[in-house]
Amino acid sequence: MSQDTNQLEQEALDYLVGLAPAEKCLVILTDGPDVEVKGAGFETDQGLSERVARLVHLASTGRPMLESSGRGESTISWALAPIVHQEKTLGALYVQCSVSAGAFQHSHLRQLNAYAKELAPKLASATRQTVSSSPAPPSEEPPGRDSKGSLVFGVALLALSLVWMITGFIANPSAKPAATPTPSQAERKPLEFVDPVTAARFFLVLVERQQYDSAYTLLSPRLKASMSPTDFESRLKGWQNEGDALRQITLGNRQNDSCTVLFKGQSTDWTWRLVLVDPHGWKLDGFQGGPPLEP
């Protein structure tokens, strides 16, 4: 994938993370038999490879899909929007929520599909630029097709190139499991966001899920200098969101490299400050309301 494609993929992931009520999300890009996936909230296991293979197959129909009622005792609700440009499927956007069977409705699907349509020509343009600047690959036989002309998804889909931003690390699904390093053992890969509202929203989600190591990567250098990962976790362990989990989040004042994000709650309002840290995107730098993280 080109740098432009990677940036578009990251922007799409940031968008999905901020799309309430999404708990888990995937950005899937396809290039022939190759599949690249960037996601949040999922564990990297063999079952996920099978899920992605099925989602790629569903996306090949070119139709947006919604499951809002659940099946049997399942409460999982999900929405899938194919990324289609000039009748070619470039990938798909997928969001999932397991809290309520009716979490995603047709309004969410329309919003997701509109973003996929906006993303499609940008991805197609980035892909064309990559092809034109690269040497022509040796000719290969086209992928197999069934009697209806659909791509046959086989073993190639199980060798997925997974790029994960789940809990602040990159995982290779073909590698043997390794012990997860603590912050003192290794520097965690920072989460990066091009949109400050998405960064603030995801930080709150991580804190509520007690994924403190990943949340710590979203702090500004100033706040990191004032508290260690251990101090950060100890401050948050006793904090609760006081029932205001469903807050309206909007962008406040914004300058070139700083801004405020406003949280409108049922009982209290918060104002958080973020700074743009090149090249890592927006980072949390101040809290008026919410977690007790001011130095």
RODODREN-355975 format. One record per residue: residue number from 0; residue in three letters; x, y, z of N, C-alpha, C in turn. Coordinates in Angstrom, 3 decimals. Atoms other than C-alpha are relative to their C-alpha. Layout:
NUM	ALA	X	Y	Z	X	Y	Z	X	Y	Z
...
//
This chain:
0	MET	0.837	-1.196	0.000	0.000	0.000	0.000	0.877	1.253	0.000
1	SER	-0.762	-1.233	0.044	1.216	3.502	-0.795	-0.224	0.797	1.270
2	GLN	0.163	-0.855	-1.174	1.643	6.204	1.818	-1.366	0.665	-0.019
3	ASP	1.315	-0.619	0.101	-1.494	7.919	0.498	-1.096	-0.985	0.382
4	THR	0.993	1.011	-0.339	-3.449	4.676	0.780	-0.002	-0.284	1.493
5	ASN	-0.083	0.227	-1.445	-2.193	4.075	4.318	-0.659	1.131	0.773
6	GLN	0.610	-1.142	-0.680	-3.274	7.582	5.309	-1.518	-0.057	-0.116
7	LEU	1.446	0.120	0.180	-6.741	7.083	3.829	-0.565	-1.120	0.867
8	GLU	0.428	1.129	-0.829	-6.987	3.738	5.626	-0.070	0.408	1.470
9	GLN	-0.013	-0.444	-1.386	-6.054	5.362	8.938	-1.132	0.987	0.273
10	GLU	1.096	-0.950	-0.160	-8.521	8.214	8.428	-1.340	-0.734	0.074
11	ALA	1.233	0.781	-0.032	-11.246	5.652	7.731	-0.170	-0.698	1.342
12	LEU	0.076	0.647	-1.310	-10.403	3.763	10.932	-0.368	1.007	1.077
13	ASP	0.343	-1.049	-0.961	-10.512	7.005	12.920	-1.490	0.326	-0.075
14	TYR	1.420	-0.303	0.188	-13.938	7.691	11.442	-0.876	-1.089	0.617
15	LEU	0.807	1.107	-0.515	-15.283	4.242	12.324	0.029	-0.057	1.517
16	VAL	-0.116	0.011	-1.461	-13.969	4.422	15.892	-0.936	1.035	0.617
17	GLY	0.865	-1.058	-0.513	-15.940	7.646	16.354	-1.457	-0.153	-0.366
18	LEU	1.380	0.197	0.435	-19.132	6.236	14.834	-0.761	-0.768	1.072
19	ALA	0.782	0.660	-1.045	-21.337	5.526	17.859	-1.131	-0.792	-0.658
20	PRO	-0.506	0.640	-1.219	-22.289	2.907	18.958	1.046	-1.086	-0.281
21	ALA	-0.969	1.030	0.383	-19.380	1.013	17.353	0.916	-0.372	1.162
22	GLU	-0.960	0.527	-0.969	-17.391	-1.186	19.762	1.220	-0.589	-0.702
23	LYS	-1.069	0.598	0.793	-15.343	-2.935	17.088	-0.166	0.465	-1.445
24	CYS	0.100	-0.447	1.383	-14.503	-1.875	13.560	1.176	-0.514	-0.816
25	LEU	-1.012	0.477	0.932	-12.537	-2.970	10.507	-0.029	0.848	-1.261
26	VAL	-0.159	-0.561	1.337	-11.224	-1.223	7.419	0.696	-1.077	-0.823
27	ILE	-0.508	1.104	0.809	-10.693	-3.899	4.767	0.277	0.518	-1.404
28	LEU	-0.370	-0.379	1.360	-8.818	-3.158	1.537	0.420	-1.250	-0.756
29	THR	-0.301	1.178	0.807	-8.586	-5.726	-1.245	0.716	0.411	-1.277
30	ASP	-0.739	-0.209	1.245	-6.162	-5.906	-4.153	0.251	-1.369	-0.611
31	GLY	-0.082	1.366	0.499	-6.780	-9.109	-6.081	-0.157	-0.970	1.156
32	PRO	0.104	0.956	-1.097	-6.137	-12.023	-3.697	0.547	0.536	1.316
33	ASP	-0.599	-0.558	-1.209	-4.353	-9.764	-1.199	-1.035	0.810	0.772
34	VAL	0.925	-0.720	-0.865	-6.267	-8.356	1.746	0.793	0.673	1.101
35	GLU	-0.618	-0.709	-1.115	-5.103	-5.673	4.175	-1.102	0.485	0.920
36	VAL	1.028	-0.319	-0.982	-7.051	-5.087	7.361	0.596	0.867	1.096
37	LYS	-0.359	-0.807	-1.168	-6.788	-2.352	9.958	-1.246	0.072	0.870
38	GLY	1.185	0.075	-0.834	-9.072	-2.656	12.953	0.222	0.490	1.405
39	ALA	-0.038	-0.389	-1.409	-9.893	-1.628	16.503	-1.015	-0.836	0.763
40	GLY	0.906	0.725	-0.875	-11.398	-3.698	19.295	0.015	-1.504	-0.141
41	PHE	-0.025	1.442	0.235	-10.734	-7.177	17.867	1.277	-0.623	0.538
42	GLU	-1.175	0.789	-0.312	-8.361	-9.876	19.043	0.488	-0.666	-1.284
43	THR	-0.561	0.615	1.206	-6.005	-11.285	16.402	0.070	-1.508	0.183
44	ASP	0.016	1.455	-0.105	-7.011	-14.944	16.303	-0.429	-0.597	-1.342
45	GLN	0.323	0.667	1.253	-7.728	-17.514	13.638	-1.445	0.242	-0.400
46	GLY	1.397	-0.247	0.307	-11.458	-16.940	13.904	-0.217	1.322	-0.708
47	LEU	0.129	-1.301	0.650	-10.958	-13.342	12.840	0.328	-0.106	-1.484
48	SER	-0.323	0.191	1.410	-9.318	-14.458	9.588	-1.207	-0.539	-0.763
49	GLU	1.189	0.554	0.638	-12.425	-16.489	8.797	-1.087	1.064	-0.113
50	ARG	0.995	-1.074	0.035	-14.632	-13.511	9.674	0.305	0.975	-1.136
51	VAL	-0.389	-0.936	1.050	-12.653	-11.217	7.379	-0.262	-0.600	-1.373
52	ALA	0.256	0.658	1.281	-12.862	-13.763	4.563	-1.481	0.066	-0.360
53	ARG	1.444	-0.074	0.259	-16.650	-13.821	4.935	-0.414	1.433	-0.331
54	LEU	0.348	-1.395	0.269	-16.857	-10.018	5.039	0.440	0.416	-1.401
55	VAL	-0.465	-0.296	1.362	-14.777	-9.779	1.860	-0.970	-0.596	-1.021
56	HIS	0.960	0.640	0.906	-17.176	-12.222	0.212	-1.304	0.797	-0.049
57	LEU	1.226	-0.794	-0.033	-20.204	-10.191	1.349	0.189	1.327	-0.727
58	ALA	-0.262	-1.289	0.645	-18.583	-6.963	0.165	0.045	-0.131	-1.513
59	SER	-0.111	0.201	1.448	-18.051	-8.486	-3.293	-1.347	0.137	-0.701
60	THR	1.322	-0.196	0.596	-21.826	-8.232	-3.834	-0.249	1.464	-0.333
61	GLY	0.175	-1.427	0.242	-21.488	-4.451	-3.768	-1.177	0.612	0.724
62	ARG	1.195	-0.495	-0.690	-24.504	-4.088	-1.459	0.288	0.264	1.476
63	PRO	-0.097	-0.234	-1.445	-24.540	-2.439	1.997	-0.872	-1.011	0.741
64	MET	0.735	1.005	-0.764	-25.706	-4.868	4.684	-0.101	0.423	1.460
65	LEU	0.273	-0.366	-1.389	-27.198	-4.476	8.156	-0.578	-1.197	0.729
66	GLU	0.576	1.002	-0.899	-27.852	-6.935	10.984	-0.311	0.713	1.304
67	SER	0.370	-0.764	-1.188	-29.804	-5.142	13.688	-0.815	-0.803	0.995
68	SER	0.893	0.751	-0.873	-32.028	-7.859	15.148	0.686	-1.109	0.766
69	GLY	-0.668	1.123	-0.636	-29.422	-10.443	16.163	-0.589	-1.317	-0.490
70	ARG	0.472	1.324	0.410	-29.790	-14.158	15.534	0.015	-0.926	1.213
71	GLY	0.076	0.861	-1.172	-30.993	-16.585	18.189	0.177	0.821	1.268
72	GLU	-0.272	-0.713	-1.241	-29.591	-15.459	21.524	1.058	1.082	-0.174
73	SER	-1.053	-0.988	0.243	-26.964	-13.240	19.897	-0.553	1.418	0.078
74	THR	0.371	-1.418	-0.049	-27.109	-9.508	20.616	0.899	0.833	-0.902
75	ILE	-0.939	-0.726	0.849	-24.485	-8.607	18.016	-0.750	0.711	-1.121
76	SER	0.538	-0.812	1.084	-25.503	-5.810	15.688	1.172	0.511	-0.826
77	TRP	-1.120	-0.436	0.821	-23.349	-4.884	12.702	-0.490	0.643	-1.287
78	ALA	0.289	-0.632	1.286	-23.215	-2.853	9.512	1.237	-0.112	-0.882
79	LEU	-1.086	0.177	0.967	-21.114	-3.378	6.377	-0.289	0.851	-1.226
80	ALA	0.131	-0.825	1.199	-20.554	-0.893	3.550	1.161	-0.299	-0.940
81	PRO	-1.081	0.239	0.963	-18.576	-2.005	0.477	0.572	1.320	-0.519
82	ILE	-0.653	-1.147	0.632	-16.069	0.457	-0.969	0.097	-0.329	-1.483
83	VAL	0.120	0.354	1.412	-16.930	0.403	-4.678	0.288	1.223	-0.860
84	HIS	-0.302	-1.074	0.955	-15.479	2.510	-7.493	-0.061	-0.562	-1.406
85	GLN	0.176	0.435	1.386	-16.605	2.093	-11.098	-0.202	-1.510	-0.079
86	GLU	0.422	1.404	-0.042	-18.156	-1.302	-10.313	1.091	-0.955	0.486
87	LYS	-1.055	0.842	-0.562	-14.925	-2.573	-8.725	0.011	0.159	1.515
88	THR	-0.027	-0.038	-1.459	-14.940	-3.485	-5.032	1.436	0.135	0.486
89	LEU	-1.342	-0.274	-0.512	-11.887	-1.970	-3.335	0.174	-0.452	1.443
90	GLY	-0.077	0.402	-1.401	-12.737	-3.160	0.177	-1.342	0.194	0.676
91	ALA	1.239	-0.149	-0.755	-15.289	-2.618	2.922	0.273	0.680	1.332
92	LEU	-0.012	-0.572	-1.342	-16.048	-0.739	6.134	-0.977	-0.800	0.852
93	TYR	0.814	0.871	-0.850	-17.405	-2.805	9.047	0.013	0.518	1.425
94	VAL	0.119	-0.390	-1.408	-18.692	-1.802	12.486	-0.890	-1.009	0.706
95	GLN	0.711	1.021	-0.766	-20.024	-4.043	15.252	-0.236	0.481	1.420
96	CYS	0.317	-0.289	-1.403	-21.716	-3.663	18.630	-0.671	-1.232	0.586
97	SER	0.549	1.204	-0.625	-22.471	-6.534	21.013	-0.865	0.319	1.212
98	VAL	0.771	-0.389	-1.184	-24.297	-4.550	23.715	-1.489	-0.189	-0.230
99	SER	1.428	0.039	0.287	-27.677	-4.393	22.016	-0.223	-0.486	-1.422
100	ALA	0.284	0.528	1.333	-29.184	-6.271	19.088	-0.468	1.088	-0.949
101	GLY	0.497	-1.068	0.858	-30.723	-3.056	17.790	0.872	1.227	-0.017
102	ALA	-0.889	-1.159	-0.118	-27.679	-0.844	18.216	0.147	0.742	-1.319
103	PHE	-0.152	-0.626	1.313	-27.227	-0.219	14.485	-1.323	-0.053	-0.754
104	GLN	1.226	-0.118	0.763	-30.166	1.000	12.422	0.331	0.448	-1.422
105	HIS	-0.222	-0.384	1.395	-30.651	1.977	8.788	0.644	1.379	-0.114
106	SER	-0.639	-1.319	0.035	-29.608	5.542	9.612	1.519	-0.129	0.119
107	HIS	-1.439	0.246	-0.108	-26.188	4.232	10.681	0.554	-0.567	-1.308
108	LEU	-0.459	0.601	1.254	-25.923	2.153	7.511	0.102	1.050	-1.101
109	ARG	-0.060	-1.060	1.007	-26.742	5.176	5.342	1.222	0.883	0.214
110	GLN	-1.168	-0.825	-0.316	-24.069	7.199	7.129	1.291	-0.724	-0.378
111	LEU	-1.192	0.793	0.314	-21.516	4.394	6.761	0.181	-0.130	-1.512
112	ASN	-0.079	0.166	1.450	-22.355	3.871	3.094	0.386	1.307	-0.689
113	ALA	-0.364	-1.301	0.570	-22.090	7.602	2.357	1.498	0.247	0.133
114	TYR	-1.445	-0.175	-0.185	-18.584	7.644	3.827	0.773	-0.928	-0.936
115	ALA	-0.667	0.940	0.907	-17.634	4.545	1.804	0.007	0.536	-1.430
116	LYS	0.068	-0.575	1.345	-18.792	6.281	-1.391	0.961	1.173	-0.140
117	GLU	-0.942	-1.121	0.021	-16.740	9.348	-0.493	1.447	-0.500	-0.031
118	LEU	-1.350	0.543	-0.094	-13.695	7.195	0.248	0.441	-0.695	-1.288
119	ALA	-0.330	0.855	1.147	-13.857	5.040	-2.908	0.849	0.688	-1.067
120	PRO	-0.839	-0.612	1.045	-12.551	7.526	-5.533	1.373	0.417	0.504
121	LYS	-1.303	-0.360	-0.564	-9.772	8.647	-3.185	0.922	-1.216	0.024
122	LEU	-0.803	1.225	-0.016	-8.600	5.057	-2.742	0.395	-0.411	-1.416
123	ALA	-0.297	0.366	1.381	-8.849	4.391	-6.466	1.109	0.872	-0.567
124	SER	-1.033	-0.922	0.480	-6.747	7.473	-7.205	1.350	-0.336	0.610
125	ALA	-1.262	0.347	-0.667	-4.113	6.494	-4.625	0.568	-1.294	-0.563
126	THR	-0.449	1.274	0.564	-3.967	2.964	-6.060	0.583	0.194	-1.392
127	ARG	-0.508	-0.257	1.350	-3.519	4.254	-9.625	1.374	0.650	0.046
128	GLN	-1.295	-0.660	-0.131	-0.651	6.499	-8.504	1.078	-1.006	0.376
129	THR	-0.960	1.026	-0.409	1.045	3.513	-6.849	0.388	-0.879	-1.185
130	VAL	-0.265	0.866	1.147	0.701	1.355	-9.966	0.849	0.714	-1.036
131	SER	-0.725	-0.729	1.036	1.974	4.087	-12.302	1.440	0.272	0.381
132	SER	-1.361	-0.288	-0.442	5.081	4.685	-10.180	0.802	-1.252	0.301
133	SER	-0.677	1.267	-0.298	5.959	0.982	-9.765	0.232	-0.765	-1.287
134	PRO	-0.209	0.827	1.174	7.484	-1.433	-12.297	-1.127	-0.996	-0.188
135	ALA	1.093	0.926	0.285	4.974	-3.672	-14.002	0.335	-1.378	0.539
136	PRO	-0.262	1.338	-0.541	4.665	-7.014	-12.159	-0.101	-1.044	-1.095
137	PRO	0.125	1.071	0.989	5.069	-10.291	-14.057	-1.440	-0.447	-0.127
138	SER	1.387	0.389	0.237	1.861	-11.521	-15.620	-0.318	-1.262	0.774
139	GLU	0.458	1.155	-0.753	-0.147	-13.980	-13.566	-1.371	-0.396	-0.513
140	GLU	1.331	0.437	0.357	-3.228	-16.045	-14.156	-1.002	0.741	0.866
141	PRO	1.009	-0.680	-0.809	-6.369	-14.189	-13.026	-0.551	-0.932	1.051
142	PRO	0.579	0.851	-1.042	-8.017	-15.423	-9.822	-1.184	-0.786	-0.536
143	GLY	1.093	0.843	0.450	-10.499	-18.236	-10.209	-1.344	0.653	0.217
144	ARG	1.338	-0.544	-0.126	-14.157	-17.410	-10.696	-0.995	-1.153	-0.058
145	ASP	1.029	1.019	0.054	-17.299	-19.395	-10.124	-0.902	0.247	-1.201
146	SER	0.852	-0.089	1.176	-20.121	-19.868	-12.636	-0.737	1.320	-0.080
147	LYS	0.688	-1.282	-0.014	-21.688	-16.547	-11.603	0.954	1.165	-0.191
148	GLY	-0.951	-1.070	0.237	-18.499	-14.580	-12.165	0.544	0.620	1.260
149	SER	-0.506	-0.555	-1.254	-17.827	-13.909	-8.483	1.389	-0.539	0.268
150	LEU	-1.326	0.475	-0.364	-14.283	-14.117	-7.180	-0.116	-1.173	0.958
151	VAL	-0.054	1.144	-0.902	-13.519	-17.428	-5.520	1.030	0.297	1.074
152	PHE	-0.889	-0.319	-1.105	-12.040	-16.712	-2.092	0.431	-1.295	0.658
153	GLY	-0.500	1.259	-0.518	-9.825	-19.576	-1.029	1.074	0.184	1.029
154	VAL	-1.056	0.015	-1.001	-6.641	-20.215	0.874	0.702	1.340	0.090
155	ALA	-0.732	-1.273	-0.008	-5.163	-16.862	-0.139	-0.544	0.948	1.046
156	LEU	0.590	-0.917	-0.964	-7.597	-15.059	2.139	0.401	-0.327	1.425
157	LEU	-0.400	0.358	-1.350	-6.322	-16.951	5.153	1.388	0.519	0.322
158	ALA	-1.326	-0.587	-0.212	-2.867	-15.417	4.668	-0.143	1.505	-0.027
159	LEU	0.333	-1.425	-0.006	-4.126	-11.962	5.580	1.157	0.824	0.522
160	SER	-0.969	-0.964	-0.521	-1.848	-8.998	6.015	-0.738	0.892	0.973
161	LEU	0.774	-0.704	-1.020	-3.256	-7.702	9.300	0.826	1.111	0.624
162	VAL	-0.665	-1.132	-0.630	-2.284	-4.260	10.524	-0.918	0.482	1.107
163	TRP	0.916	-0.196	-1.115	-3.702	-3.788	13.992	0.353	1.217	0.833
164	MET	-0.109	-1.050	-0.999	-4.301	-0.814	16.238	-1.086	-0.281	1.028
165	ILE	1.023	0.440	-0.938	-6.225	-2.620	18.945	0.332	0.498	1.402
166	THR	-0.412	-0.458	-1.327	-4.333	-2.053	22.162	1.384	0.605	-0.063
167	GLY	-1.254	-0.735	0.098	-1.393	-0.064	20.888	1.173	-0.811	-0.480
168	PHE	-1.124	0.766	0.513	0.661	-2.822	19.273	-0.357	-0.546	-1.365
169	ILE	0.205	0.623	1.295	1.139	-4.394	15.833	0.202	-1.493	0.173
170	ALA	-0.078	1.449	-0.172	0.466	-8.125	15.697	0.111	-0.680	-1.344
171	ASN	-0.126	0.834	1.189	1.552	-10.649	13.078	-0.716	-1.306	0.275
172	PRO	0.774	1.189	-0.347	-1.069	-13.425	13.019	0.732	-1.302	-0.263
173	SER	-0.734	1.228	0.279	1.434	-15.947	11.638	1.125	-0.244	0.985
174	ALA	-1.091	0.152	-0.961	3.955	-15.344	14.415	-0.487	-0.724	1.243
175	LYS	0.357	0.673	-1.237	4.034	-17.371	17.612	-0.323	1.029	1.065
176	PRO	0.346	-0.948	-1.051	2.382	-15.693	20.609	1.203	0.309	0.870
177	ALA	-1.097	-0.428	-0.861	4.815	-13.693	22.681	-0.567	0.745	1.184
178	ALA	0.442	-0.714	-1.191	4.569	-12.207	26.127	-0.152	1.475	-0.319
179	THR	0.246	-1.413	0.248	3.069	-8.735	26.032	0.936	0.834	0.864
180	PRO	-0.930	-0.789	-0.798	5.771	-6.246	27.096	-0.720	1.054	0.810
181	THR	0.520	-1.083	-0.815	5.041	-3.823	29.889	0.590	1.296	-0.491
182	PRO	-0.549	-1.269	0.450	5.610	-0.080	29.338	1.472	0.160	0.327
183	SER	-1.406	-0.129	-0.359	8.961	-0.408	31.110	0.895	-0.888	-0.855
184	GLN	-0.787	0.925	0.801	10.042	-3.257	28.801	0.145	0.459	-1.443
185	ALA	-0.043	-0.410	1.409	9.222	-1.728	25.425	-0.896	1.200	-0.200
186	GLU	0.811	-1.161	0.334	7.874	1.470	23.935	-1.197	-0.455	-0.823
187	ARG	1.182	0.420	0.726	4.308	0.921	22.841	-0.215	0.890	-1.220
188	LYS	0.287	-0.764	1.209	3.293	1.958	19.352	-1.128	0.974	0.304
189	PRO	1.046	-0.960	-0.347	1.307	5.193	19.785	-1.175	-0.082	-0.955
190	LEU	1.169	-0.143	0.848	-2.238	5.432	18.526	0.033	1.386	-0.622
191	GLU	-0.092	-1.257	0.725	-2.515	8.165	15.921	-1.361	0.346	-0.596
192	PHE	1.279	-0.447	0.522	-5.556	10.228	14.942	0.173	1.324	-0.724
193	VAL	-0.068	-1.237	0.763	-5.944	12.900	12.283	-1.143	0.935	0.364
194	ASP	1.152	-0.807	-0.401	-9.170	14.180	13.857	-0.034	0.101	1.522
195	PRO	-0.055	-0.138	-1.459	-9.192	15.636	17.416	-1.225	-0.562	0.711
196	VAL	1.208	0.527	-0.637	-12.809	14.681	18.165	0.083	-1.526	0.096
197	THR	-0.170	1.456	-0.022	-12.085	11.061	17.228	1.020	-0.411	1.049
198	ALA	-1.023	0.309	-0.998	-8.947	11.090	19.374	-0.576	0.075	1.409
199	ALA	0.589	-0.163	-1.331	-10.886	12.383	22.400	-1.018	-1.096	0.289
200	ARG	1.019	1.035	-0.188	-13.754	9.949	21.889	0.649	-1.360	0.279
201	PHE	-0.635	1.304	-0.159	-11.442	6.950	21.547	0.760	-0.084	1.318
202	PHE	-0.673	-0.018	-1.297	-9.417	8.004	24.597	-0.996	-0.362	1.103
203	LEU	1.011	0.285	-1.013	-12.614	7.946	26.668	-0.429	-1.464	-0.055
204	VAL	0.364	1.413	0.147	-13.558	4.526	25.258	1.066	-0.901	0.615
205	LEU	-1.093	0.809	-0.547	-10.133	3.119	26.153	0.024	0.053	1.522
206	VAL	0.004	-0.145	-1.458	-10.333	4.500	29.698	-1.151	-0.792	0.606
207	GLU	1.156	0.724	-0.522	-13.825	3.081	30.223	0.188	-1.513	-0.094
208	ARG	-0.278	1.434	0.140	-12.613	-0.310	28.994	1.244	-0.425	0.773
209	GLN	-1.189	0.249	-0.821	-9.581	-0.045	31.299	1.186	-0.470	-0.839
210	GLN	-1.158	0.267	0.858	-7.144	-0.295	28.376	0.979	1.164	0.175
211	TYR	-0.774	-1.170	-0.407	-4.811	2.084	30.155	1.294	0.165	-0.801
212	ASP	-1.254	-0.105	0.754	-1.624	1.254	28.238	-0.220	0.711	-1.330
213	SER	0.296	-0.634	1.280	-3.227	2.238	24.938	-0.437	1.446	0.194
214	ALA	0.442	-1.371	-0.264	-4.901	5.308	26.436	1.188	0.907	0.291
215	TYR	-1.182	-0.802	-0.350	-1.530	6.487	27.750	0.718	0.503	-1.245
216	THR	-0.679	-0.436	1.227	-0.161	6.663	24.193	-0.672	1.212	-0.620
217	LEU	0.712	-1.152	0.548	-2.768	9.353	23.450	0.235	1.275	0.803
218	LEU	-0.332	-1.199	-0.765	-1.357	11.775	26.044	1.082	0.803	-0.707
219	SER	-1.022	-0.880	0.565	0.729	14.767	25.010	1.327	-0.213	0.718
220	PRO	-1.296	0.093	-0.686	4.459	14.885	25.813	-0.005	0.700	1.359
221	ARG	0.043	-0.717	-1.280	3.678	17.415	28.572	-0.611	-0.865	1.094
222	LEU	0.645	0.831	-1.011	1.291	15.076	30.385	0.796	-1.270	0.279
223	LYS	-0.832	1.182	-0.234	3.544	12.060	29.875	1.180	0.323	0.908
224	ALA	-1.124	-0.396	-0.844	6.383	13.998	31.492	-0.428	0.187	1.446
225	SER	0.485	-0.265	-1.356	4.180	14.707	34.510	-0.472	-1.255	0.723
226	MET	0.458	1.237	-0.648	3.062	11.111	35.148	0.481	-1.208	-0.792
227	SER	-0.432	1.250	0.622	4.402	7.645	34.447	-1.229	-0.828	-0.367
228	PRO	1.132	0.886	0.273	2.197	4.875	32.999	-0.628	-0.575	1.266
229	THR	0.533	0.522	-1.265	1.863	3.503	36.532	-0.841	1.044	0.712
230	ASP	0.777	-1.082	-0.608	0.735	6.885	37.906	-1.310	0.216	-0.754
231	PHE	1.178	-0.184	0.852	-1.674	7.248	34.987	-1.068	-1.041	0.333
232	GLU	0.951	1.072	-0.286	-3.280	3.887	35.701	-0.587	0.132	1.401
233	SER	0.492	-0.120	-1.377	-3.532	4.511	39.453	-1.031	1.118	0.134
234	ARG	0.981	-1.088	-0.043	-5.387	7.799	38.865	-1.342	-0.429	-0.584
235	LEU	1.219	0.357	0.717	-7.904	6.146	36.563	-0.750	-1.164	0.621
236	LYS	0.645	1.211	-0.512	-8.637	2.946	38.480	-1.212	0.307	0.874
237	GLY	1.134	-0.331	-0.849	-10.956	4.695	40.908	-1.010	0.918	-0.656
238	TRP	0.878	-0.972	0.665	-12.615	6.928	38.308	-1.102	-0.695	-0.777
239	GLN	1.123	0.496	0.779	-16.051	6.287	36.836	-0.640	1.168	-0.735
240	ASN	0.552	-1.034	0.870	-17.962	8.172	34.172	-1.321	0.569	0.496
241	GLU	1.182	-0.571	-0.641	-20.882	8.958	36.495	-1.256	-0.101	-0.871
242	GLY	1.210	0.231	0.781	-23.449	7.551	34.078	-0.150	0.855	-1.233
243	ASP	0.099	-0.880	1.167	-22.709	10.106	31.342	0.774	-0.562	-1.185
244	ALA	-0.788	0.611	1.072	-21.268	7.629	28.857	-0.422	0.516	-1.373
245	LEU	0.492	-0.464	1.296	-23.482	8.870	26.008	0.028	1.521	-0.033
246	ARG	-0.175	-1.447	0.052	-22.113	12.382	25.685	0.060	0.474	-1.449
247	GLN	-0.166	-0.644	1.299	-22.408	14.709	22.719	1.380	0.648	-0.038
248	ILE	-1.379	-0.473	0.094	-18.866	15.489	21.580	0.134	0.888	-1.227
249	THR	-0.153	-0.943	1.104	-18.106	18.551	19.449	1.350	0.694	0.099
250	LEU	-1.250	-0.750	0.053	-15.075	20.540	18.375	-0.247	1.421	0.466
251	GLY	0.102	-1.371	-0.485	-14.575	23.820	20.247	0.915	0.927	-0.774
252	ASN	-0.935	-0.916	0.651	-11.991	26.497	19.544	1.185	-0.773	-0.564
253	ARG	-1.136	0.681	0.632	-9.259	25.427	17.151	0.967	1.011	-0.603
254	GLN	-1.062	-0.770	0.617	-5.949	27.014	16.239	0.822	-0.954	-0.860
255	ASN	-0.784	0.832	0.918	-3.172	25.663	14.032	0.378	-1.344	0.604
256	ASP	-0.515	1.233	-0.597	-1.758	23.107	16.459	-0.612	-0.299	1.361
257	SER	0.686	0.289	-1.256	-4.212	23.090	19.377	-1.497	0.238	-0.182
258	CYS	1.450	-0.182	0.070	-7.945	22.893	19.987	-0.618	-0.476	1.305
259	THR	0.765	0.544	-1.115	-10.612	22.127	22.567	-1.106	-0.889	-0.555
260	VAL	1.108	0.888	0.330	-13.164	19.327	22.451	-0.991	0.061	1.151
261	LEU	1.034	-0.205	-1.008	-16.461	19.804	24.292	-0.850	-1.259	0.142
262	PHE	0.851	1.142	-0.314	-18.358	16.983	26.002	-1.253	0.527	0.694
263	LYS	1.265	-0.434	-0.584	-22.028	17.742	26.665	-0.678	-1.202	0.630
264	GLY	0.601	1.115	-0.706	-23.414	15.424	29.341	-1.338	0.360	0.598
265	GLN	1.299	-0.230	-0.611	-26.718	15.037	31.138	0.111	0.824	1.274
266	SER	-0.144	-0.706	-1.280	-25.360	16.408	34.406	1.170	0.970	0.013
267	THR	-1.182	-0.859	0.009	-21.941	17.940	33.679	0.555	0.110	-1.413
268	ASP	-0.688	-0.201	1.274	-19.944	19.323	30.759	1.502	-0.051	0.227
269	TRP	-1.459	0.050	-0.060	-16.267	18.738	30.052	0.588	0.822	-1.142
270	THR	-0.771	-0.642	1.060	-13.702	20.694	28.069	1.412	-0.568	0.040
271	TRP	-1.338	0.579	0.086	-10.576	18.870	26.963	0.829	0.770	-1.022
272	ARG	-0.917	-0.670	0.920	-7.546	20.407	25.289	0.868	-1.040	-0.699
273	LEU	-0.849	0.893	0.780	-5.636	18.644	22.517	1.035	0.813	-0.760
274	VAL	-1.059	-0.646	0.774	-2.397	19.493	20.750	0.401	-0.931	-1.140
275	LEU	-0.445	0.764	1.158	-1.113	18.397	17.363	1.487	-0.283	0.139
276	VAL	-1.387	0.420	-0.195	2.107	16.428	17.823	0.476	-0.675	-1.287
277	ASP	-0.510	0.541	1.260	3.905	15.894	14.524	1.055	-1.080	0.266
278	PRO	0.966	0.421	1.024	3.919	13.219	13.150	-1.083	-0.918	0.554
279	HIS	0.854	0.996	-0.650	1.693	11.371	15.639	-1.449	0.435	0.164
280	GLY	1.396	-0.393	-0.063	-1.550	13.325	15.285	-0.358	0.717	1.292
281	TRP	0.527	-0.751	-1.141	-3.726	14.786	18.040	0.172	-0.781	1.302
282	LYS	-0.227	0.597	-1.314	-2.878	14.137	21.707	-0.715	0.824	1.073
283	LEU	0.684	-0.655	-1.116	-4.724	14.923	24.934	0.999	0.768	0.846
284	ASP	-0.952	-0.850	-0.717	-3.082	17.824	26.779	-0.598	0.686	1.219
285	GLY	0.603	-0.650	-1.157	-5.589	19.083	29.358	-1.431	-0.454	0.204
286	PHE	1.324	0.522	-0.317	-8.776	18.040	31.149	-0.706	0.918	0.996
287	GLN	0.914	-0.683	-0.908	-11.468	20.275	32.625	-1.269	-0.847	0.049
288	GLY	1.071	0.975	-0.076	-13.884	17.612	33.759	0.464	-1.343	-0.520
289	GLY	-0.393	1.336	0.441	-13.667	13.882	33.296	1.075	-0.594	0.890
290	PRO	-1.030	0.682	-0.796	-10.681	11.795	34.436	0.913	0.991	0.722
291	PRO	-0.879	-0.900	-0.777	-8.461	13.368	37.156	1.447	-0.102	-0.464
292	LEU	-1.318	0.178	0.599	-5.390	13.706	34.965	0.813	1.277	-0.083
293	GLU	-0.806	-1.220	-0.001	-4.272	17.299	35.380	1.154	-0.143	0.991
294	PRO	-1.159	0.105	-0.910	-0.747	17.514	36.915	-0.268	0.705	1.323
//
